[in-house]
Amino acid sequence: MGRATEVPVTPSVLRWAIEESGYSTEDIAHAIGVRSALLEQWAAGDSKPTLTHARKLASKLHRPFAALLLPAPPESRPLLVEFRHPIGDRRELNPDERRYVRKASRFQEVLSWLARELEIERPQTPSASIDDDPVSVARVARDVLRISTTDQEAWTSPSAAFDEWRTALERTGHLAFLFSLGKDSSRGFSLWDDFAPVVAVNTAWNESARIFTLFHEMGHLITRTSSACLEPVRATSRTDPVERWCERFAAAVLMPTKDVETTLRQSGWRPGGQITTLAIAKNLATRYKVSLRAAVIRLIELNAAAWALYDEIPPISDKKPPGGGGGGRSRTQIREDQFGDRVTSLLVSAVEQDVLSRSQAIEFLDIPDATFDELAQTGRRRR
């Protein structure tokens, strides 16, 4: 029986890919079915992996197979995302977060360049600091988005609401990505750029929770902070002040003060009164197509409830309902859903104006050649 083919992976490239992945040596070794000591030998150049193991390495590290054969590690931008968590907790980005932040960063770099080449107007992103009143900033943001509370109440479901909010953000020049980061990862992250600001939302949660994340991350873009946000915050001495500001901003965007106060009065509430049960918050959440958490935060901000009510929110309130799974969708549909209308619109415009070749756009989106024309037609109708 012949000896298995060995692959001359570059040790320095392998060490770089392992470090960039965020996985430990033990995690990677276990995933590809070898001892940690053997993986360390490959990284040191003392031995070489077989073709089968090299392919498994590339897959686990989320790198093209050919990348492991490069003569030296490629230059790459550092991950400039600040991990947001309760003060005192120490945690780095996990491997899934690192993977998707890298992916979003690569997309952002190309799309920012395309926006400049196509001479597209800069995004309409308000600018503020956490010293500014989040409610006032939210009013400005809502004016830019051109969404009324009448619009919100007419939407048929949180899913429809998310699509409408996402479209509004994209219409103002922002990129809104959907990534399957998993429930142990950040709710979302933001990446600032003058021409291609990104908000990314973790699909591990239901649509109502995603809406709140969408505008929480929008708050980071407004404050010009690139962040990955682990979980909703509770107002304590350990609360990150930037996170707290973004929570207040998101709740105020989704539920304008005057409208909410009118709704509360219709429920029998009067200024100075305290809401101590979740029933009214649930009604608000249903009316405005938002999460129960967002509704409670809004009540607290309006001095209509105390933080004790926040502690009453069931842990399952943000969870997705069982079932589903998105089966039957084509790769093109998956990519459209993942990266949004603005990405496809920019790429189609770039091809039409000879800024990119058709093959480059197809490779960028990772879709079959035959579907690009259909995508282009859809993009033209949306412009």
ABEGO torsion letter per residue (X at the ends): XBBBBBBBBBAAAAAAAAAAAGBBAAAAAAAAGBBAAAAAAAAAGABBBBAAAAAAAAAAAGBBAAAAABABBBBBBBBABBBBBBBGBBBBBBAAAAAAAAAAAAAAAAAAAAAAAAGBBBBBBBBBBAABBAAAAAAAAAAAAGBBAAAAAABABAAAAAAAAAAAAAAAGBBBBBBBAEAABBABBBBBBAABBBBBBBAABBAAAAAAAAAAAAAAAAAGBBBBBABBBBBBAABBAAAAAAAAAAAAAABBAAAAAAAAAAAGBBBGBBBABAAAAAAAAAAAGBBAAAAAAAAAAAGABBAAAAAABBAAAABBBBEEGGBGBBAAAAAAAAAEAAAAAAAAAAAAAGABBAAAAAAAAGBBAAAAAAAAAAAAAAX
